[in-house]
Amino acid sequence: MKDNTSNLRTGWCGMSINITPVERIARIGVGGAGAIAGAVLLASAATALAVVLEVLLVAAGLDLVVTGALGHCLLYAKLSHVPKSLRS
């Protein structure tokens, strides 16, 4: 299998950037909204199931924020996915 990551730019922590700028902005926005919504809902959780689901919402939101900020998605890297606009 051909390695598509050798020509990619690298971010400040040495990882290849494999997320487009538009997707990065979207991840940060949607992830931030999800994390905030989960935290607000967590304050009024009534059952253990609700708490678990809201903690998962916060965790998923934070994951989106971090991957958007870093510009590197580990799942994309595992699947060798490189967006067309980032290929050289």
N, C-alpha and C positions, 0 to 999 in steps of 0.2 A: 504494500500500500504506500502511496506517495505521501510524504509529509508536507502538508500545506502550511505549516506554522513557521517554517524556516525564513520566509520572506516578510513576516509580519512585524509591525512596530512593537516595541516593548514599553510597558508602563513604568512608573516610578519604582515598583517593587520587582522588576525583572520579568514579569509575566507578559506573555504576548497579548496584545489587545485583539480580542476576537468578537467584539460587540460594536456595532456601528454607532456613531454619535447620536442619531435619532433614537435608537433603541436604548442607549444609555440614559437619555433624558426621560424616556417613558418609564424605564425601570425605576429610576429614582422617584418620579412622581407617583406612580402606582404603588410602589413599595412603601413610600412614606405615608400615603393615605391609608394603606392597609394596616401598617403598624400603629398609626394613631387611632384608627377605628377599633382595632383589637384592644388597645389599651383602654379606650373609653368604655367599650363593652365589658371589659374585664372588671371594671370597677363596680358594675351592677350584676355580676354573674350570680345566678341562683343555684345552679346545680354543678356537680363535678364535671359532667359532660360539657357544659357550657364553658367552664374554666379551661378544660383541655383544648377545646376547639378555638377559643380566643387566644390562648397561648400559641397555638399553631399558626393562627393568623398573624400574630405579632412576629413570630419567627420567620414566616414566609416573606412578610413585608421587609424585615431587616435584611434577609438574604438578597432580595431584589435591590435594595438600596446599596448594599455593599458591592454586589456584582456590577451594578451600574456605575458606581463611583470608581471602581478599579478598572472597569473596561474589560474584565476577563471573566468568562463563565466556565466553570469547571466541567459542566455537562457538555457544553459545546466542544471543549478541548478533548474530552473522552470520546465524543462521537466524530472527531476530526472535522467539525463544521466550521467553515470560514465563509462569511458573507461575501458575495461577489464584489461589493464595493471595497473590501479590504484586501482582496487578492491583488498581487502586483502583475 
